[in-house]
Amino acid sequence: MAAAPMGERPHRSEPSSAGRSRDASRTVRVPWRATSVAQIRKALVDDLEARDVSAAVVDEAEIVVSELVSNAIRHARPLADGNLRVHWKVKGGVVEVEVTDGGSESTPRPAPRTIWAPSGRGLRIVRSLAHEWGVTEDRNGSTVWASLGGPSRRRSH
């Protein structure tokens, strides 16, 4: 899939529909670069607001997707096509967000609490906002996911 030029919306894999269902999913591939954080944050917020997801859950999802994409860019490799895959689904007001990358040398986990570190709080923020979160790994990479507004339908942490 082609990377979206700067200033344009990321490519989405599903066609747009005029009347979006309140319960649905969406997958977007974004380039493995820092500018993708703002792109995916806007796409997620616009989509969730169109589905009438509560403002509190939209805010939490915006922060969580920002942290997950930032962490993937900073600590992992891109997928084979040079992108990251961001997927979210809405079911009964619960939003589950996942970011898939090409993997890294270690399993993602929250950094120890420290006052002086200039970074390293991303997964601690995710953990504090998410009802549940987890990591799944396979030979193609890692997926870090978080459930906001209620429990996830998956049970593997």
ROTIMAR-40869 format. One record per atom (N, C-alpha, C): x, z, y. Coordinates in pm, 1 decimal, padded with zeros to 6 digits. Atoms other than C-alpha are relative to their C-alpha. Layout:
REM residues N
ATOM         X         Z         Y
ATOM         X         Z         Y
...
***
This chain:
REM residues 157
ATOM         X         Z         Y
ATOM   00083.6   00000.0  -00116.9
ATOM   00000.0   00000.0   00000.0
ATOM   00088.1   00000.0   00123.2
ATOM  -00079.5   00010.4  -00121.8
ATOM   00124.3  -00075.9   00346.2
ATOM  -00008.9   00129.1   00079.9
ATOM  -00002.7  -00117.6  -00084.8
ATOM   00227.5   00204.2   00576.0
ATOM  -00071.3  -00032.4   00130.4
ATOM   00070.0   00019.3  -00126.1
ATOM   00016.5   00249.5   00887.2
ATOM   00100.2   00003.3   00113.7
ATOM  -00089.3  -00002.7  -00115.0
ATOM   00203.4   00156.3   01206.1
ATOM  -00030.6   00120.7   00088.0
ATOM   00017.7  -00113.2  -00090.4
ATOM   00251.9   00428.9   01466.4
ATOM  -00125.2  -00020.7   00084.3
ATOM   00116.6   00006.4  -00084.1
ATOM  -00066.8   00507.3   01653.5
ATOM  -00124.9  -00050.2  -00070.3
ATOM   00116.8   00046.2   00074.1
ATOM  -00295.1   00364.0   01386.1
ATOM  -00036.5   00102.1  -00105.3
ATOM   00045.3  -00090.8   00105.2
ATOM  -00498.9   00551.2   01130.6
ATOM   00069.2  -00033.4  -00130.3
ATOM  -00059.5   00026.6   00130.2
ATOM  -00345.7   00591.1   00786.1
ATOM  -00095.1  -00082.1  -00085.7
ATOM   00080.8   00081.0   00091.1
ATOM  -00465.8   00359.2   00512.0
ATOM  -00082.8   00091.0  -00088.0
ATOM   00082.4  -00078.0   00092.0
ATOM  -00754.5   00495.4   00315.8
ATOM  -00037.0  -00088.2  -00117.6
ATOM   00023.3   00075.8   00122.1
ATOM  -00825.9   00393.5  -00037.6
ATOM  -00146.6  -00024.6  -00028.2
ATOM   00142.2   00017.4   00023.1
ATOM  -01202.9   00415.3  -00013.8
ATOM  -00062.5  -00065.4   00121.9
ATOM   00063.2   00063.9  -00115.1
ATOM  -01424.8   00197.4   00203.3
ATOM  -00078.2   00101.0   00081.6
ATOM   00076.1  -00086.0  -00088.1
ATOM  -01588.0   00358.3   00501.9
ATOM  -00148.4  -00022.6  -00023.8
ATOM   00144.1   00015.0   00012.3
ATOM  -01956.0   00427.6   00476.5
ATOM  -00066.0   00059.8   00122.7
ATOM   00066.8  -00046.1  -00122.0
ATOM  -02193.3   00470.5   00767.7
ATOM  -00055.6   00140.8  -00019.0
ATOM   00057.0  -00132.2   00025.8
ATOM  -02375.3   00769.2   00614.9
ATOM   00080.1   00070.0  -00106.8
ATOM  -00085.3  -00068.1   00097.1
ATOM  -02112.4   00985.7   00451.4
ATOM  -00076.2   00111.7  -00068.5
ATOM   00059.1  -00108.2   00077.4
ATOM  -02227.1   01217.0   00178.4
ATOM   00068.4   00130.2   00038.9
ATOM  -00060.1  -00130.9  -00029.4
ATOM  -02174.5   01585.3   00241.9
ATOM   00096.2   00040.7  -00109.6
ATOM  -00088.4  -00028.7   00112.4
ATOM  -02015.0   01610.9  -00103.8
ATOM   00068.6  -00129.8  -00039.4
ATOM  -00073.0   00122.8   00031.4
ATOM  -01746.0   01348.6  -00149.6
ATOM   00149.2   00027.5   00004.2
ATOM  -00145.4  -00015.1  -00006.3
ATOM  -01373.9   01289.2  -00175.4
ATOM   00060.0  -00120.0   00070.8
ATOM  -00072.2   00106.1  -00069.0
ATOM  -01118.3   01079.4   00005.7
ATOM   00147.5   00013.8  -00033.1
ATOM  -00143.6   00002.5   00026.2
ATOM  -00761.2   00977.4  -00069.6
ATOM   00066.2  -00089.6   00103.9
ATOM  -00074.0   00074.0  -00102.1
ATOM  -00511.6   00863.0   00193.0
ATOM   00147.5   00004.6  -00037.9
ATOM  -00146.0   00003.3   00017.2
ATOM  -00150.7   00751.5   00152.1
ATOM   00061.5  -00011.4   00138.0
ATOM  -00068.8   00002.8  -00129.2
ATOM   00076.9   00823.6   00446.5
ATOM   00149.3  -00011.8  -00024.1
ATOM  -00146.0   00010.6   00013.4
ATOM   00441.7   00739.4   00503.3
ATOM   00065.1   00137.7  -00003.4
ATOM  -00075.9  -00124.0   00013.0
ATOM   00692.6   01010.6   00416.3
ATOM   00085.8   00016.3   00125.8
ATOM  -00069.6  -00022.1  -00127.7
ATOM   00782.0   01086.9   00780.1
ATOM  -00082.2   00096.2   00084.7
ATOM   00060.8  -00106.4  -00079.7
ATOM   00705.4   01353.2   01038.3
ATOM  -00124.6  -00044.8   00076.5
ATOM   00116.3   00046.7  -00076.2
ATOM   00459.2   01137.7   01236.0
ATOM  -00127.3  -00002.3  -00084.7
ATOM   00116.8   00001.8   00087.8
ATOM   00230.1   01137.6   00932.8
ATOM  -00080.3   00129.3   00006.6
ATOM   00071.1  -00128.4  -00006.8
ATOM   00140.8   01504.1   00989.0
ATOM  -00118.1  -00011.8   00096.5
ATOM   00108.7   00013.8  -00097.3
ATOM  -00062.6   01427.3   01302.1
ATOM  -00103.3  -00101.7  -00046.7
ATOM   00092.4   00103.0   00050.2
ATOM  -00213.5   01114.5   01143.1
ATOM  -00096.8   00057.8  -00101.7
ATOM   00085.8  -00048.9   00107.5
ATOM  -00343.5   01292.1   00836.1
ATOM  -00087.8   00114.4   00048.8
ATOM   00080.2  -00109.3  -00056.7
ATOM  -00460.0   01595.1   01032.8
ATOM  -00124.0  -00057.3   00069.3
ATOM   00112.4   00063.1  -00070.1
ATOM  -00679.2   01370.3   01251.7
ATOM  -00098.4  -00062.4  -00099.0
ATOM   00088.3   00063.3   00099.6
ATOM  -00814.6   01173.9   00952.9
ATOM  -00082.6   00104.7  -00073.3
ATOM   00069.6  -00106.8   00071.6
ATOM  -00905.0   01495.8   00768.3
ATOM  -00107.4   00063.8   00087.6
ATOM   00095.2  -00066.2  -00090.2
ATOM  -01071.2   01662.6   01068.0
ATOM  -00118.1  -00092.2   00029.0
ATOM   00109.8   00093.9  -00027.5
ATOM  -01271.8   01350.6   01156.2
ATOM  -00094.3  -00010.8  -00119.4
ATOM   00081.4   00013.8   00120.3
ATOM  -01391.0   01316.4   00796.9
ATOM  -00082.7   00125.8  -00026.5
ATOM   00072.2  -00124.6   00027.4
ATOM  -01483.5   01683.4   00753.3
ATOM  -00108.9   00025.5   00103.6
ATOM   00102.0  -00017.5  -00103.7
ATOM  -01666.7   01696.8   01086.9
ATOM  -00117.9  -00093.5  -00024.7
ATOM   00107.3   00095.0   00029.9
ATOM  -01866.2   01386.0   00985.2
ATOM  -00086.0   00048.5  -00116.6
ATOM   00073.7  -00054.7   00115.1
ATOM  -01971.0   01575.2   00670.5
ATOM  -00065.7   00134.1   00031.8
ATOM   00061.3  -00126.0  -00042.8
ATOM  -02091.9   01877.8   00871.1
ATOM   00057.5   00121.5  -00071.9
ATOM  -00069.0  -00117.6   00054.6
ATOM  -01836.6   02112.4   00714.7
ATOM   00010.1   00101.9   00113.2
ATOM  -00004.1  -00103.8  -00103.9
ATOM  -01833.4   02445.6   00899.7
ATOM   00129.3  -00009.1   00080.8
ATOM  -00115.0   00008.1  -00090.3
ATOM  -01600.4   02462.2   01199.1
ATOM   00116.2   00087.0  -00049.0
ATOM  -00106.8  -00088.7   00048.4
ATOM  -01407.3   02754.3   01047.4
ATOM   00076.7  -00064.4  -00115.1
ATOM  -00066.8   00065.0   00113.7
ATOM  -01334.8   02562.3   00725.5
ATOM   00077.0  -00122.6   00047.0
ATOM  -00073.2   00115.6  -00054.8
ATOM  -01239.0   02248.4   00923.0
ATOM   00131.0   00047.7   00063.3
ATOM  -00121.5  -00053.1  -00063.4
ATOM  -00992.8   02456.2   01127.6
ATOM   00103.0   00042.1  -00104.1
ATOM  -00091.6  -00043.5   00105.9
ATOM  -00843.8   02612.5   00814.6
ATOM   00059.6  -00120.4  -00072.9
ATOM  -00049.0   00119.0   00069.8
ATOM  -00818.3   02274.1   00640.8
ATOM   00101.4  -00076.1   00084.5
ATOM  -00093.8   00067.9  -00089.7
ATOM  -00643.6   02124.9   00945.9
ATOM   00137.2   00067.7  -00004.6
ATOM  -00127.0  -00073.5   00006.5
ATOM  -00377.4   02396.3   00939.2
ATOM   00065.2  -00019.0  -00136.4
ATOM  -00053.7   00010.1   00134.9
ATOM  -00336.5   02380.0   00561.9
ATOM   00057.4  -00139.3  -00026.8
ATOM  -00053.2   00134.6   00025.9
ATOM  -00297.9   02000.1   00544.0
ATOM   00127.3  -00022.6   00080.9
ATOM  -00121.4   00012.2  -00081.4
ATOM  -00043.2   02017.8   00828.0
ATOM   00118.6   00066.5  -00068.9
ATOM  -00107.6  -00072.9   00067.2
ATOM   00161.6   02277.6   00641.3
ATOM   00042.6  -00069.5  -00128.9
ATOM  -00034.4   00063.3   00127.5
ATOM   00141.0   02098.5   00305.9
ATOM   00074.5  -00131.9   00019.9
ATOM  -00069.2   00127.0  -00025.6
ATOM   00241.1   01758.1   00445.8
ATOM   00138.2   00027.2   00059.7
ATOM  -00130.6  -00035.4  -00057.9
ATOM   00519.1   01914.1   00656.0
ATOM   00097.3   00047.4  -00107.8
ATOM  -00086.1  -00048.9   00108.3
ATOM   00653.8   02096.6   00350.1
ATOM   00044.4  -00112.4  -00091.1
ATOM  -00035.4   00112.0   00087.7
ATOM   00643.6   01779.9   00138.9
ATOM   00107.3  -00087.1   00065.3
ATOM  -00099.4   00081.9  -00070.6
ATOM   00839.2   01588.9   00403.9
ATOM   00133.3   00073.9   00008.4
ATOM  -00122.6  -00077.4  -00017.7
ATOM   01089.3   01869.1   00453.3
ATOM   00071.7   00032.1  -00131.3
ATOM  -00061.5  -00053.9   00120.8
ATOM   01146.5   01982.2   00094.5
ATOM  -00007.0  -00089.4  -00123.4
ATOM   00019.3   00081.5   00120.3
ATOM   01045.5   01702.6  -00144.3
ATOM   00038.3  -00145.6   00027.1
ATOM  -00024.2   00144.3  -00009.1
ATOM   01097.6   01335.4  -00213.1
ATOM  -00134.3  -00070.7   00014.3
ATOM   00125.0   00076.0  -00003.3
ATOM   00840.6   01066.1  -00142.0
ATOM  -00036.5  -00048.0  -00140.3
ATOM   00040.3   00067.5   00123.5
ATOM   00642.0   00904.7  -00421.4
ATOM   00078.1  -00130.1  -00011.1
ATOM  -00076.5   00122.8   00023.9
ATOM   00787.1   00585.2  -00569.0
ATOM  -00024.8  -00106.7   00106.3
ATOM   00030.8   00101.2  -00102.0
ATOM   00612.5   00376.1  -00299.4
ATOM   00043.0   00042.3   00140.8
ATOM  -00048.4  -00045.9  -00129.8
ATOM   00774.0   00578.8  -00016.8
ATOM  -00102.0   00079.8   00079.4
ATOM   00108.1  -00070.6  -00068.7
ATOM   00452.0   00762.3   00070.2
ATOM  -00026.6   00136.8  -00060.6
ATOM   00061.6  -00120.5   00054.4
ATOM   00271.8   01090.6   00017.3
ATOM  -00146.9  -00033.5  -00023.1
ATOM   00143.0   00018.7   00024.3
ATOM  -00077.8   01102.1  -00129.7
ATOM  -00070.4   00128.0   00041.3
ATOM   00079.6  -00114.5  -00044.6
ATOM  -00325.9   01330.3   00043.3
ATOM  -00143.5  -00025.0  -00044.7
ATOM   00135.3   00013.9   00054.0
ATOM  -00658.6   01387.9  -00126.0
ATOM  -00077.9   00124.8   00039.4
ATOM   00085.4  -00114.9  -00023.1
ATOM  -00947.6   01607.2  -00025.8
ATOM  -00138.8  -00030.6  -00051.2
ATOM   00137.8   00014.0   00045.5
ATOM  -01291.7   01670.1  -00159.7
ATOM  -00082.1   00113.7   00056.8
ATOM   00094.6  -00096.3  -00054.7
ATOM  -01594.8   01850.1  -00029.1
ATOM  -00111.6   00014.9  -00101.7
ATOM   00110.4  -00026.5   00092.2
ATOM  -01845.9   02014.3  -00258.2
ATOM  -00062.3   00132.4   00038.8
ATOM   00072.2  -00122.3  -00036.4
ATOM  -02105.0   02262.8  -00141.1
ATOM   00066.5   00078.8   00111.2
ATOM  -00065.5  -00066.8  -00111.7
ATOM  -01914.7   02340.2   00179.1
ATOM   00142.0   00046.4  -00028.2
ATOM  -00137.1  -00035.5   00035.9
ATOM  -01589.2   02409.1  -00009.9
ATOM   00085.9  -00125.5   00010.9
ATOM  -00092.5   00111.8  -00015.7
ATOM  -01297.2   02184.5   00081.9
ATOM   00124.3   00029.3  -00081.6
ATOM  -00124.8  -00011.2   00073.8
ATOM  -01011.1   02130.0  -00158.6
ATOM   00091.7  -00111.4   00047.4
ATOM  -00098.9   00092.8  -00052.9
ATOM  -00701.2   01963.7  -00013.3
ATOM   00119.1   00000.2  -00094.6
ATOM  -00122.3   00005.6   00080.4
ATOM  -00405.2   01839.5  -00216.2
ATOM   00095.1  -00104.1   00056.0
ATOM  -00105.6   00090.4  -00045.1
ATOM  -00075.8   01676.1  -00123.5
ATOM   00093.3  -00022.6  -00117.7
ATOM  -00086.4   00036.8   00111.6
ATOM   00123.6   01488.6  -00386.3
ATOM   00123.3  -00070.7   00054.0
ATOM  -00127.6   00059.4  -00039.8
ATOM   00491.0   01405.4  -00337.5
ATOM   00079.3  -00034.8  -00124.9
ATOM  -00084.8   00041.1   00111.7
ATOM   00776.0   01281.8  -00555.4
ATOM   00076.0   00112.6  -00066.5
ATOM  -00066.0  -00115.1   00062.0
ATOM   00887.8   01632.6  -00648.0
ATOM   00125.1   00042.6   00075.2
ATOM  -00122.0  -00054.3  -00060.9
ATOM   01186.5   01843.4  -00553.4
ATOM   00077.1   00076.7  -00105.6
ATOM  -00085.4  -00075.1   00093.5
ATOM   01457.1   02055.8  -00709.9
ATOM  -00062.2   00132.5  -00043.0
ATOM   00061.1  -00128.9   00033.6
ATOM   01236.7   02366.6  -00708.0
ATOM  -00151.5  -00008.5   00015.4
ATOM   00145.1  -00008.1  -00010.6
ATOM   00871.8   02462.2  -00742.3
ATOM  -00036.6   00063.0   00133.8
ATOM   00040.5  -00059.0  -00127.6
ATOM   00699.0   02524.6  -00408.7
ATOM  -00055.1   00140.8  -00018.3
ATOM   00052.1  -00136.5  -00000.7
ATOM   00638.9   02894.6  -00342.2
ATOM   00025.6   00060.3   00138.3
ATOM  -00016.5  -00059.2  -00132.3
ATOM   00600.0   03111.5  -00032.4
ATOM   00138.3   00063.8   00016.1
ATOM  -00129.8  -00061.5  -00030.4
ATOM   00924.3   03221.8   00132.6
ATOM  -00019.2   00150.2   00019.6
ATOM   00010.6  -00144.4  -00025.8
ATOM   01000.4   03593.7   00155.4
ATOM  -00031.6   00026.1   00147.5
ATOM   00034.4  -00037.5  -00138.0
ATOM   00868.3   03767.3   00465.4
ATOM   00128.5   00032.6   00076.4
ATOM  -00114.3  -00028.2  -00086.1
ATOM   01124.0   03766.2   00744.8
ATOM  -00040.6  -00018.8   00145.6
ATOM   00033.8   00007.6  -00142.1
ATOM   01102.9   03820.7   01116.9
ATOM   00082.7  -00106.5   00070.0
ATOM  -00093.6   00081.6  -00077.0
ATOM   01402.8   03614.7   01225.1
ATOM   00009.2  -00146.3  -00042.5
ATOM  -00012.6   00138.8   00044.9
ATOM   01371.4   03293.6   01023.0
ATOM  -00079.2  -00094.4   00091.0
ATOM   00070.1   00094.0  -00087.4
ATOM   01283.7   02992.7   01242.2
ATOM  -00103.9  -00084.6  -00074.2
ATOM   00096.8   00077.1   00079.2
ATOM   01085.6   02834.9   00957.3
ATOM  -00023.1   00074.3  -00131.0
ATOM   00020.2  -00060.4   00131.4
ATOM   00968.1   02906.6   00604.0
ATOM  -00129.8   00074.7  -00016.6
ATOM   00126.7  -00072.2   00008.3
ATOM   00620.3   03036.2   00673.6
ATOM  -00114.7  -00086.0  -00052.3
ATOM   00105.2   00094.7   00035.8
ATOM   00423.7   02728.2   00560.1
ATOM  -00088.9   00042.4  -00114.3
ATOM   00083.1  -00037.9   00114.9
ATOM   00310.6   02838.0   00215.9
ATOM  -00057.4   00140.3   00014.7
ATOM   00060.4  -00130.3  -00028.1
ATOM   00256.0   03194.0   00338.0
ATOM  -00125.3  -00018.1   00084.2
ATOM   00118.6   00031.5  -00080.5
ATOM   00015.0   03048.3   00594.9
ATOM  -00109.4  -00056.6  -00090.4
ATOM   00096.0   00058.5   00093.7
ATOM  -00152.9   02839.6   00324.0
ATOM  -00062.5   00111.0  -00084.7
ATOM   00049.1  -00109.1   00084.5
ATOM  -00181.3   03145.7   00100.2
ATOM  -00096.4   00090.5   00076.4
ATOM   00087.0  -00089.7  -00076.9
ATOM  -00338.2   03350.6   00382.0
ATOM  -00134.0  -00064.1   00035.0
ATOM   00123.9   00068.1  -00036.4
ATOM  -00601.5   03086.7   00467.0
ATOM  -00083.6  -00043.8  -00119.6
ATOM   00068.8   00058.1   00115.6
ATOM  -00687.3   02950.5   00123.7
ATOM  -00069.6   00107.1  -00083.3
ATOM   00068.0  -00086.2   00096.9
ATOM  -00939.2   03107.3  -00110.4
ATOM   00084.5   00004.7  -00127.3
ATOM  -00091.8   00015.3   00112.2
ATOM  -00709.1   02979.6  -00386.3
ATOM   00097.3  -00111.5   00034.8
ATOM  -00093.8   00110.8  -00014.7
ATOM  -00403.2   02756.6  -00399.7
ATOM   00088.0  -00004.4  -00123.8
ATOM  -00086.2   00011.7   00116.1
ATOM  -00161.4   02629.5  -00658.5
ATOM   00085.8  -00124.8   00004.5
ATOM  -00092.3   00113.0   00012.8
ATOM   00097.7   02378.2  -00770.0
ATOM  -00013.8  -00055.9  -00140.4
ATOM  -00007.4   00065.5   00129.9
ATOM   00082.1   02125.9  -01050.5
ATOM   00115.7  -00098.4   00006.9
ATOM  -00114.9   00090.0   00004.8
ATOM   00387.0   01929.0  -01156.8
ATOM  -00011.2  -00088.6  -00123.1
ATOM  -00010.7   00090.2   00113.6
ATOM   00432.4   01627.2  -01378.1
ATOM   00123.3  -00087.1   00020.4
ATOM  -00123.8   00079.7  -00007.3
ATOM   00700.3   01364.1  -01436.3
ATOM   00007.2  -00085.8   00126.1
ATOM   00002.1   00082.3  -00120.6
ATOM   00591.3   01172.9  -01122.2
ATOM   00016.4   00078.5   00128.8
ATOM  -00013.0  -00078.4  -00122.0
ATOM   00607.3   01462.8  -00878.4
ATOM  -00077.6   00129.2  -00004.8
ATOM   00070.2  -00127.9  -00014.3
ATOM   00429.5   01771.1  -00750.0
ATOM  -00123.3  -00017.2   00086.2
ATOM   00120.1  -00006.3  -00082.4
ATOM   00083.8   01837.9  -00613.6
ATOM  -00022.7   00145.4   00037.0
ATOM   00033.2  -00133.6  -00048.8
ATOM   00021.2   02142.4  -00398.0
ATOM  -00142.2  -00010.7   00053.6
ATOM   00140.1   00005.8  -00037.3
ATOM  -00347.8   02216.7  -00350.2
ATOM  -00046.9   00134.5   00053.3
ATOM   00059.8  -00121.8  -00054.4
ATOM  -00559.4   02467.2  -00164.3
ATOM  -00150.2  -00019.8   00010.7
ATOM   00145.4   00000.3  -00009.6
ATOM  -00929.2   02552.4  -00172.2
ATOM  -00039.4   00086.9   00118.8
ATOM   00039.6  -00068.4  -00122.6
ATOM  -01091.4   02651.9   00157.1
ATOM  -00151.2   00016.4   00003.5
ATOM   00143.0  -00024.9  -00012.0
ATOM  -01431.0   02809.3   00212.9
ATOM  -00065.2   00046.7  -00128.0
ATOM   00053.9  -00045.6   00127.0
ATOM  -01472.2   02919.7  -00148.4
ATOM   00094.5  -00034.4  -00112.6
ATOM  -00089.8   00022.0   00113.1
ATOM  -01325.1   02899.7  -00497.3
ATOM   00011.5  -00147.6  -00039.4
ATOM  -00026.8   00134.6   00051.0
ATOM  -01174.1   02586.5  -00645.2
ATOM  -00074.5  -00021.4  -00130.3
ATOM   00059.1   00032.1   00129.4
ATOM  -01328.9   02406.9  -00938.2
ATOM   00108.3  -00004.7  -00107.6
ATOM  -00109.3  -00000.6   00097.8
ATOM  -00985.6   02396.0  -01104.5
ATOM   00044.6   00142.8  -00023.2
ATOM  -00042.3  -00135.4   00031.4
ATOM  -00835.8   02699.7  -01267.3
ATOM   00147.1   00009.1  -00037.8
ATOM  -00142.4  -00008.0   00032.8
ATOM  -00465.3   02616.2  -01310.1
ATOM   00079.1   00031.7   00125.0
ATOM  -00081.7  -00038.1  -00115.9
ATOM  -00230.2   02792.6  -01070.5
ATOM   00142.5  -00029.7  -00031.1
***
